[in-house]
Amino acid sequence: MPQAEFSDLGVQENHGMPVDKTGARIRQMFGEIAGRYDFMNHFLSAGTDVYWRWKAVRLSGPFNESPILDVCTGTGDLAFAYRKKLKPGVPVYATDFTHGMLKLAEKKRDSREVVFLEADTLALPFPDDQFQVVSVAFGLRNVSSTIGGLKEMARVCQPGGRVMVLEFSLPDNKLLSRTYQWYFRNILPKLGQLLVRNRQAAYEYLPQSVSEFPCGSQLTGLMEEAGLVNTSYHPLTGGIATVYLGNKPSHPR
């Protein structure tokens, strides 16, 4: 699924300029849309995002009794999905650098075994080799350095553990791909801005950031550059989203 196909069909509307992913812009943007974030995720994906997270959790198992970390957690949906799959007593830590998102996540929290922390994915406040799984759903493309985020996720992952990335991607089927991209380009930004007024054009940013983000073998290549092995990717719903997996080596190379 070559990245060029996205821009060839006109999804990229920033006229060749890189998408602004500075920390201040991303923090402000997600702070502005936090109150409607869950509703918009479910509405714009017709509820499919729930299945994507469910599938991502199952693909990243089997699990042991070590903790799990979910970065860029937003309002915590993936962290909660992991907690439901784990044995009692196994904690899930979840980080995000947008305070408004974490406030909403705390309101949804129904288990003391999910712990939310305000932290930047590029500077996680954990020692090396702590977590059996380090995950991120629809958040890595918002990190200013993709490879930097992956290296930090790999750093805190246990030897033999897994890094899991769930992200939007490009469908393989040409008809589905064109329909999806037309919706992404023409409908989603207008509908998103209408339903969630914000000064950072969050729902124009979404297709722009997806169009720039590496997918398929491009992303697994970056995961390998970050030190992960046995990488793989698993398209979901015709390739609209993809789960990426990589293992941290059990022994130093």
PyMOL commands that set and color helices and strands:
alter all, ss='L'
color gray80, all
select helices_A, chain A and resi 4-8+23-44+48-59+77-85+99-108+140-142+146-156+174-195+202-212+217-225+237-239
alter helices_A, ss='H'
color red, helices_A
select strands_A, chain A and resi 68-71+92-96+114-118+131-137+157-168+229-236+241-247
alter strands_A, ss='S'
color yellow, strands_A
deselect
rebuild
show_as cartoon
